Amino acid sequence: MKYAMKASLSVRGDIDDLGEIVDAIADELADLQDCDDKLLDFAYGSDATGNTVQFELTVECDSVDETVTIGGSWLRTAIHATGGYTPGWEDSGPRQHAIVYEIDEAGVHVRPLERV
């Protein structure tokens, strides 16, 4: 089954060029995509005025939970590979910041996430 996971994250600290940082994270996601055929596609954007970044990962997974677990892991790995860090991720990781869409022959279905 295909799912799309959207995550909107806040960036803290002194940021000289948010766009440059997000581009570096995207480069790392591209490297991960080359290594794992479950990561089908991704998109990203940023808002420097609000210090937020948005990522959308399209993945091939068996469930919403697997999508959030694997997609969140790829995203966190890419952030760490660029020298970023994710304090409190285990407590508020992508599950609080993500929306998952299920994609099938009938269309796209929004699946709300519940904190586990």
DALINLIN-V449422 format. One record per run of one state. SS is the DSSP state (H for helix, E for strand, L for the rest). FROM is the first residue (numbers start at 1). LEN is the number of residues. If there is no record, write none. Layout:
BEGIN
ss=SS from=FROM len=LEN
ss=SS from=FROM len=LEN
END
This chain:
BEGIN
ss=L from=1 len=1
ss=E from=2 len=9
ss=L from=11 len=7
ss=H from=18 len=18
ss=L from=36 len=3
ss=E from=39 len=9
ss=L from=48 len=4
ss=E from=52 len=9
ss=L from=61 len=3
ss=H from=64 len=18
ss=L from=82 len=7
ss=H from=89 len=4
ss=L from=93 len=1
ss=H from=94 len=4
ss=E from=98 len=7
ss=L from=105 len=2
ss=E from=107 len=5
ss=L from=112 len=5
END
